[in-house]
Amino acid sequence: MIGVGLLLASALVSGIGFSGVLPLFFAALVLGAVNAIVRPIVVVLTIPLTIATLGLFLFVVNAGMLGLTALVVPGFSVAGFGSALLGSVIVSITGLLASWYIGPRGTIEVLVVRGE
């Protein structure tokens, strides 16, 4: 779902772009790896700032992870901090919406409500 979020972010934010489908694919892979490996370390190191800003600093951390991905993946560009911040919010919202439909077992769950 990261790839869908990145594609949506590139469509909505003028400062985020891809030079093709392959950079989009690699950016999704790298962003997933960065979020799994680097982000937890950064979150722990910035706990005082996160507490002082009532959690808002996590938006900055997410924007930094998107910027780091843009540095690593050729063909994927983020113009600046504002673009990275807005793009990371879009990617996060896309992941949140996807997690509503995909349950903890990794399958799509459908809730059927029947009136009596």
N, C-alpha and C positions, 0 to 999 in steps of 0.2 A: 504494500500500500504506500510505501515511501515514494515509489516511482510515480504513482498517481498524484500524490501530494506535490511532488516536485514539478510535474507537468502542469498542474493547476496553478502553482505559484509562478511558473514562468509565463503563463497566460495572463495572470492578473497583476503581476508586479513587473514594471518596465525594466528594472535593473537586474533581473535574473534571466539568463538565457542559456540555451544549449545549441551546439552546432550540428546536432543530429540525434538519432535514436540511440546509438551506441554510447555517447557520453551521458545520456539520461540514464541508461541502464547501469553504467559504472558509477555514476553519482549516487544512485539509489543504494547500490551495494556498499560503497564507501561510507555513505551517511549512516547506514545501518551498523556498520562496524565501528564507526566513530562514536555513535550513540551507545553502543554496547561496551566499548573499551575505555575511551577517553572521557566521555561525559560523566560517568560516575566518579572518577578521580577529581575532575574539576568541581563537581557539585560538593564533594566532601571538603575540598580546599577552600571553597567560597561560602561555607556555612555561615560565618559571621556576617558577611554582606547580605546573604539571603535572608537572615533573620532581621537585620537592620532595615531592609527594604520590604519586609513582610512578604517575601517570596517573589517579588517582582524581578529580582536579579536573575532568576532562572530564565526569563526571556532573553536576557543578554547572553547567558550561557548557551542557550539553544541557537541564537544568532551566530555565536562564535563557532559552534559545531558546523553550521551551514557554511560559514566562511572558510573554515578549515577544509571542508570537503571541496570547495571551489578552488582552493590552492593546490589540492592533490590531483584533482581530475582535470585533465586537459579537455577543452571543449565545453566546460561548464563554467559560467562566469556569474559572479555576484558583484554589482557595481559599488556597493558601499554598505555601511552599517544599517541604514534605514531599510534598504532592500533586503538585507539578511534578516533583520528583525521581523519585517512583515512576511517574508517568505517562510521563516521558521514557524510563525503563528499559523499560516495556512497549512503547512505540512503537519503540524500538530493537530489542528482541527480535523484534517482529513483522516489522520490515524485514529482519532477519537471516534469519529463517525463510523469508520470501518470496524472498530472494536465493538461497537454496539451490535453489529450484525454477525460478527464472528465470535463464537462462544469460547470458553476456556479449553474446550477439546479441539479447537481448530476447525470446527465445522460451522457452516452457516446455519443459524437458528432462526426459525420463524415462529412467532407467537400467534396462535389463532384464538380469537375470542368469539365464543358462540353465545348468542342470546337465547334465553329460554322463554 
